[in-house]
Amino acid sequence: MEQLIQELKEHLIEELNLEEITPEEIDAEAPLFGDGLGLDSIDALEIILILEKYYGVKLANSAEAKPVFYSVKSLAEYIEKNRK
């Protein structure tokens, strides 16, 4: 799980162009949107692409996205449960 969280942080930095942040600076349990990393709806679409591209995971419906997209840790847990 730790390796997956580290990998996710690296993908987020690379795909969302967060060059000013290092993986170590991202708290795995901090919110991705709002007060945490401050991501927006465009970033959410990029995260969906990251899940599909690197992990082969698709969100079944948008209603489940909010709890899944809460933090890096919640993303990692979702990937663990749904990875093929």
Order of alpha helices (4+ residues) and beta strands (2+ residues): alpha-alpha-alpha-alpha
